[in-house]
């Protein structure tokens, strides 16, 4: 079992999640350390990443 330094936040209700559902999302550096923080939500990989980060 892995222990995390920070608690993981999960929405109680998916209807509470907000954010873009189309286009490009640019994440701030504290959420994306890869240096390529732009994600196309319309692309299959981009939509799965934005869902994980919502």
Secondary structure, DSSP 4 states (H G I P E B T S, - for coil): ----SSPPP--SSGGG--S-SSSEEE--TTT--SS--EEETTSHHHHHHHHHH-
